[in-house]
Amino acid sequence: MIAYQIRQSFRPGEITAEEANRIGYELASRFLKGKHAFIVATHTDREHIHNHIIFNSTALDGTRKFRDFFFSGLAVQRLSDLICLEHQLSVIEKKPYRERQKRITYPPRESNRDRLCGIIDEILQQEPTDYEDFLQDLEQQGYEIKRGKYTSVKGTRQKRFIRFKTLGTGYSEEEIKAVLAGKAKHHPHQKQPPKEQTFQLLVDIQAKLAEGKGGGYERWAKKHNLKEMSKTLIFLQEQKIGSAADLKECADAALSRYHELGGSIKAAEKRMAEIAVLRAHIVNYAKTRPVYDAYRKSGYSSKLLEAHREEITLHRAAKAAFDETRLKKLPKVKRTECRVFCVAHQEKSTLPGVPKGAG
């Protein structure tokens, strides 16, 4: 291993490139403690400003190499968050898994071929004089042209060349030349929207056979449909559902129960997260109290602050959290662990199908 790399990103519009570079330099200095050479490259080619910190694996004195340790990425993340908080910058707040918003709709992704077809459509609307003029316009758009038996092009971030004839109807070399000569009319490429998948328990055997499926698939589909119909019939008998009204009533009851459980689970997880944060502050406060007492007795010495910046910052953060929650007497760590266990046990007891003694 010759070198290691650290990537540090910032929220868009929150910081300048110069400030980001200084923070990246501070992160590398405090993490490596002056034992390894490093370079900080600040990039502004994305919406968010980010740093690439590359440091040499061999120490400056040449006696040893950097030894990557377990959870080194987590250590770098915590140090970066600490430095950002010192500079009054935002950090990513961790949320419990159940509180994370799951993405339902995804933005449409444009492939390299769709992007090339769109650029060709724009160039043909400008009516270039001939085929060579058309290729020059493509080069001005950042495409590399490879001439030969079949003309192909490659964009700035593409790995492979794309031939015109593989783009579909209306985009081969002959068709483009015919459009430029006025012998044909160009029809722009229209991307087909994805088909919506309908929920079906049973397989449409006739439709699958029309698509080209064979006899083996037909036999499997018949068995599959019989099994699904049997499962459905058994479920209806067990739940004593004899009509559509009974089915709707059962579905409504299950939906209301789902929302009720979701609300109680979110409240319990929020309480557990609060207790976990309080426990972390109690531990940090106890560990860093001797250092902070020495710092206070020294008259808040800047030299002592530079030597123990991390401990003093953690102590101040814990004290601010205690003041915010209006705690006059700090609870013991074992008591907070007992609170977490009680909340978790209460949450498990509300879930269906979980025995009360589980966990």
N, C-alpha and C positions, 0 to 999 in steps of 0.2 A: 504494500500500500504506500503510494507516494504522497498523497494529500487527501484531505477530507473537505467536504463542502457543507456549509450551513446556509439555509435559505430563510430569510426573514421578510415578511410582508407586512404592509401597513394599510389601514383603511383608506380608500380613495378620498382625496381632497383634504386629508387631515394633517399632512406633513409635506415639507418640501424635500427635494432630492438632497440638498446639503445637510439638512437635519437628519434625514434617514441615514446618510453616510456616517455622520458622527455617532449616531446610536449604534449602527453596525460595528463601528470601530470600538466603542465602549463594550459591546457584547463580546467581541473577540478578545479584548484585553482582559476582561474579568473572567472569562471562561478558561482561557489558556494561561493566565497569570504571568504573561511575559516570557514563557518558556518556548514558544513556537512562533516562527515567522508566519505572517498572514497577510492577505490582501482583501480589501472590501470593494466590490464592484456594485454600484447602485444603478439599477435599470429603470428606465421610465417608458419602456416600449409597451407596457400594458396599462390598463386603467388604474391599477394599483401600483404604487411605487414599491419596489422590493430590492433586497440586498442579496448578493451572492458572496458569502464569506468563505474563502479557500485558505486553509492553513496547512503548513508543511507537517508531515507526520514525524519528521526527525526534529529533535530539540535543537535549539540554537547552539548549544555547546557540543552537539554531536555525540553525546554519551548514551542517549536512550531515545526511544520512539514513543509516540502517543499510543496509549493503550485504551482502546475503546471498551467501555464498561457497560454492564447491563443498565438499561433505562437511561443511557446517555442522552437520547433524544428528548426524554422527559425533563432531564436536568437543564438542557439548553432552552427548552420551552419555558420552564419556570423562571430561569434567569432573564430571558427575553421579556416575559410578562412583567417581571419586577422592574426592569429598566424602563419599560414603556410606562408603567404606573408612576415611576419617579419623574418622568417627563410629561406627565398628565396626558398620556395617549391611551386610546381604548385597547382592550384586549378581548379575546374571544371568551365568552362566558360559557362554561360547560352546563348543559342541561341534562336532567335524567332522560333515559331512553324514551319513556312514554310521553314526555313533553315535547320531544322533537317533532317538528312538522314534517310529515312525509310528503314528498313531491308527488302530486297526482298528474299534473299536466307538464309536459316537457316542451321547451321551445323547439320549433322545427329546425333541424340541422341541415345545412346545405352542403351537399357533397361537392367534391372537386369537379365532377362532370356537370352537375347542375350549375355551378358557378361559371364554368367555361361556356356552357350554352347561353347563359344570360349575357355574358360579355360579347359573344358572337352576335347575339340578337341586337345589342346596342351598336356594334360596329356596322352591321348590315343596314341599320336604320340611317346611318350617316352616309350611305351610298358611296363606298370607296370606288376608285376608278377601275382597278383591276385586282387580280389575286395577290400580286406582290404588295400592293398598297394595303390590302386586307391583312397580310401577315405582318407588315410593319406596325399597323395599329395594334395588333396583338402583342408585339414586342414592347410597345409603349405601355401596355397594361401590365407589364412585368412577366410575360411568358417567354420561355426559351423555345425557339423553333428548331426542330430537327428535320431537315429536308432529306428526301430519299424516295423510295418507291411509294411509300405512304407517308404523308406529312403528319408529324406528331408534335405536341407542345407539352410543356411542363411549367407549372406555376412555381412561385417562390418557395412554398413549403410542401411541395409535392415530392414524392420519392421516385415516381415513375412517369414516363411520358404517356400521353393519351393520344391515340389516333383519332382523326376526325370521323372516320367511318364507323367507329364504335360508339359514337354519341347518339345514334338513332337516326330516324328518318328526317331528312332535311339538313343534315350537318356533314355529309360526306364531301370530299373535295369536288367531285363532279357536280353535286347539287349546289354547293356554294358558288362555283364558277358559273353555273347556269343562272343563278340569281344575279350575280355581278354583271353578266352579259345581257340581262333583261329578258331571258328566255323563260324564266320561272319566277314564281312568287314565293317568298320565304314565309313560313308559318312558325312563329316563336314557340319555343319549347314550353309545355305546360306540365308541371309536376302533378301527378295524381295523388290526391290525399289518401292516407292509409285507411283501409276498410275497418269499420268497427266490428269487433268480435262480440258476437252475441253469446249469452250464457245458455248452454245446452247440456243437459245430462245425457241425452241419447245421441248417438251418432247417426247422421243422415246417410244411410247406406247407399241409396240410389245416387245421391250427389257425388259421393266418393267414387262409386263405380264409373260415373260419367267423367270424372277427372282422370281415370286411368288405373284405379286400384284393381288388384287381382282377386282371385277366388279366396286366397288365404286371408286377405284382409276382410272379405265379406263374412267368412266364418267367425273370425275374431270379433267383428262388430256385432254380430247377432248374439254371441255369448255375452259381450259387454252390455248390450242393451237389456238382456234378460236379467243380469245381475243388478243393474241400476234400478230396474222396475221392481225387483224383489226387495231391495233395500228401501225403496220409497214406500212400498206397501207395508212392510214391517214397521217402519217409523210411524206411519199414519195409524196403524193399529195400536202401537204402544202409547201414543199420545192421545188416543181416543178421538181422532179427528175424522168425522164422517161427512163433512160438507165444506164448501168454500168459506162459509161464515166462521166455522170452527178454526179453519186454517188461518184466516185473517186475525182472529182473536188471539191465537197462539203466537203469531208473528209479532203483533203489537205488544204483547206481554214480554216477549223476549227482547224487543227493541228498547222498551222502557227499562227493563232490568239491566241491559247493556249500558245505557246512559247513566243509570244510578251507580253501577259499579265503577264506571269510568271516572265519575266525579269523586267518589270516595278514594279511589286509587291515586288520583292526582293530588288530592289533599294530603294523603299519607306520605307520598313521595316528596312533596314539598316540605313537610315537617321533618322527614328524615334528612333531607338535604340541609335544612337549617341547623339541625342538631350536629350533622357532620362538620359543617363549617365552624360551628361553635367549638366543637372538640378540637379541630385543627388550631384555632386561635388560642385555646387554653394550653395546648402542648407548646406552641411557638412562644407564648408569653412566659411559660415556666422556663423554657430552655434559654431564652434570650434575656431574662431579667438580670442576671449578674453582669452581663455586658452593658446593658442599658444603665444600670446603677453606676457602674464605673464611668460611663460616658457622662452621666449627669453630674457626678462628683467632680469630674475634671473640668467642669464649666462648659460642657458641650464643645469639647476640643474638636477642631476640624481634622486633626491628624488621626485621632481615635475614630472619628466618623468614617474616614476613608479606609481605615484598616478593618472596620467591622460594619460596613455599610449594610450588608445583607441582613445581619442579625438585628441592627437598630431599626431598619425598615420593617421587618416582620413584627418587632415589638410594638412599633407605633401603629401598625395596621391592626394588631390584636387589641390594643388599647382603644382605638377608634371604634372597633366593632363592639367592645364591651360598653362604651359610652352610648352607642346608638341603641343597643338593646336595654340600656338602663340596668345593668347588672351591678349590684353593690357587693355581693359576695360570689366569688367564682365557684361553680360546681366542680366536683371531682370528675376525672376522666371516666372512671368506672360507672358513675351515675349517668353520664351521657350515653355510654354504651348500653346501659340498661334501658334507657329511653328508646334508643334505636331498636333494640330487640322487641320491646313492647309494641311499638308502632308497626314493625314488620309482622309480628305475630297477629296483630289485629287486622292488618291488610290481608294476610293469607286466610284468615278465618272467614272473610267476606267472599272469597272466591268460590264458585261452585266446583265441586269435584275434588277439593283439597281437604284432606282430613284435618281436624282441629289440632291434632298432635304432630302434624308434619312440620319439619324444619326445626 
